[in-house]
Amino acid sequence: MKTLPVEAVNYPLELSIVVPTFNEVGNVGELVERIDRVLDGIEWEVVFVDDHSTDGTWQRLTEMAQGDRRIRLIHRIGRRGLASAVVEGALSTSSPVIVVMDADLQHDETRLPPLFAAIAHHGHDLAVGSRYCAGGSTGQWDEKRVGISRFATRVAAPIMKTPLSDPMSGFFAVRRDVLLDAAPNLSTIGYKILLDLVASAPRRLDVAEVPYEFRDRTCGESKLDAAVALEYGELLLDKLIGRYVPVKLLMFGAIGALGVLVHLAVLGGLLHGLSLPFAWAQGGAVVTAMTFNYALNNRLTYRDRQRRGAAWLTGLLSFYLVCALGAVGNVGVGSLVFQSMHHWWLAGIAGAVVGSVWNYVASAWFTWSRR
């Protein structure tokens, strides 16, 4: 048998590190250098999943990948979200061990070897970088941020099949087959992919916890905002009742209820404040309420498909059309029910339900379509 030269030996891949990015151009080069320093003796690759950054991140990653085969880039256009980016990156690799970490250098790369060893050598299903187990730390966090994090951990307990000290962690390693088993049930909502994973896995997982100290960001801007808390709540609801009722339908309905209040407030103001005829006041209230519903759904319910710029206006027009057809359906179904059962309240409810469901389904397809 012919012996290949050492440089031609094909060593099997042992570890893939999945890093979601959005506007992290100042951090990605340093991150790869740090990974390279601590993973000596391990065959690794890093898979960056970039959501079409506007600061040059994906261009920088393209240059890096062209010079180093261990660096790969998945450049996503029209898709957003950390959890979905992690899943997409993990499914793109054949490595038996997958690590998830952030690009902002807040995760301690020196903990990568023990996370890898917990899976590859000690047989655990999952190894979590924890800020709350013995030896871990939240670093420079103030008491308010620590309190919010601990509260989020407590409210997550009912949906976790596997107890964790830090289910909010974004720094963990997992066996690829474990991730594949959970993948069909993942919600991929928001930022808490670890929580999603342990809630979606078909069984309780064998877990090791590796302490680390959370660092402060030194470059770039934090992605945390008020909508992140909303997405966290959406994830919890999805795991609790999502198999019965789509959470986006509940959010759409709640915003619709607020729209009714807006409608009544505008109607009263136009009637009594400006003394407009009822038909004009009603028309103004309808348009205002639909615009309110569209703007809030665009910002919250469909944050992952949010329309901006000129697309915001075309989306608004399509939403008007959808709601107009929904109103026709509302009246038509309500009339049919009233003619057959002669109960006005039942006819009103039936029409409202049909109109609402139509608005939800049709707007998801036409206004906020992923196409």
Rosetta blueprint (number, residue, H / E / L):
1 M L
2 K L
3 T L
4 L L
5 P L
6 V H
7 E H
8 A H
9 V L
10 N L
11 Y L
12 P L
13 L L
14 E L
15 L E
16 S E
17 I E
18 V E
19 V E
20 P E
21 T E
22 F L
23 N L
24 E L
25 V L
26 G L
27 N L
28 V H
29 G H
30 E H
31 L H
32 V H
33 E H
34 R H
35 I H
36 D H
37 R H
38 V H
39 L L
40 D L
41 G L
42 I L
43 E L
44 W E
45 E E
46 V E
47 V E
48 F E
49 V E
50 D E
51 D L
52 H L
53 S L
54 T L
55 D L
56 G L
57 T H
58 W H
59 Q H
60 R H
61 L H
62 T H
63 E H
64 M H
65 A H
66 Q H
67 G H
68 D L
69 R L
70 R L
71 I E
72 R E
73 L E
74 I E
75 H E
76 R L
77 I L
78 G L
79 R L
80 R L
81 G L
82 L H
83 A H
84 S H
85 A H
86 V H
87 V H
88 E H
89 G H
90 A H
91 L H
92 S L
93 T L
94 S L
95 S L
96 P L
97 V E
98 I E
99 V E
100 V E
101 M L
102 D L
103 A L
104 D L
105 L L
106 Q L
107 H L
108 D L
109 E H
110 T H
111 R H
112 L H
113 P H
114 P H
115 L H
116 F H
117 A H
118 A H
119 I H
120 A H
121 H L
122 H L
123 G L
124 H L
125 D L
126 L E
127 A E
128 V E
129 G E
130 S E
131 R L
132 Y L
133 C L
134 A L
135 G L
136 G L
137 S E
138 T L
139 G L
140 Q L
141 W L
142 D L
143 E H
144 K H
145 R H
146 V H
147 G H
148 I H
149 S H
150 R H
151 F H
152 A H
153 T H
154 R H
155 V H
156 A H
157 A H
158 P H
159 I H
160 M L
161 K L
162 T L
163 P L
164 L L
165 S L
166 D L
167 P L
168 M L
169 S L
170 G L
171 F L
172 F E
173 A E
174 V E
175 R E
176 R H
177 D H
178 V H
179 L H
180 L H
181 D H
182 A H
183 A H
184 P H
185 N H
186 L L
187 S L
188 T L
189 I L
190 G L
191 Y L
192 K L
193 I H
194 L H
195 L H
196 D H
197 L H
198 V H
199 A H
200 S H
201 A L
202 P L
203 R L
204 R L
205 L L
206 D L
207 V E
208 A E
209 E E
210 V E
211 P E
212 Y L
213 E E
214 F L
215 R L
216 D L
217 R L
218 T L
219 C L
220 G L
221 E L
222 S L
223 K L
224 L L
225 D L
226 A H
227 A H
228 V H
229 A H
230 L H
231 E H
232 Y H
233 G H
234 E H
235 L H
236 L H
237 L H
238 D H
239 K H
240 L H
241 I H
242 G L
243 R L
244 Y L
245 V L
246 P L
247 V H
248 K H
249 L H
250 L H
251 M H
252 F H
253 G H
254 A H
255 I H
256 G H
257 A H
258 L H
259 G H
260 V H
261 L H
262 V H
263 H H
264 L H
265 A H
266 V H
267 L H
268 G H
269 G H
270 L H
271 L H
272 H H
273 G H
274 L L
275 S L
276 L L
277 P L
278 F H
279 A H
280 W H
281 A H
282 Q H
283 G H
284 G H
285 A H
286 V H
287 V H
288 T H
289 A H
290 M H
291 T H
292 F H
293 N H
294 Y H
295 A H
296 L H
297 N H
298 N H
299 R H
300 L H
301 T H
302 Y L
303 R H
304 D H
305 R H
306 Q L
307 R L
308 R L
309 G L
310 A H
311 A H
312 W H
313 L H
314 T H
315 G H
316 L H
317 L H
318 S H
319 F H
320 Y H
321 L H
322 V H
323 C H
324 A H
325 L H
326 G H
327 A H
328 V H
329 G H
330 N H
331 V H
332 G H
333 V H
334 G H
335 S H
336 L H
337 V H
338 F H
339 Q H
340 S H
341 M H
342 H L
343 H L
344 W H
345 W H
346 L H
347 A H
348 G H
349 I H
350 A H
351 G H
352 A H
353 V H
354 V H
355 G H
356 S H
357 V H
358 W H
359 N H
360 Y H
361 V H
362 A H
363 S H
364 A H
365 W H
366 F H
367 T L
368 W L
369 S L
370 R L
371 R L
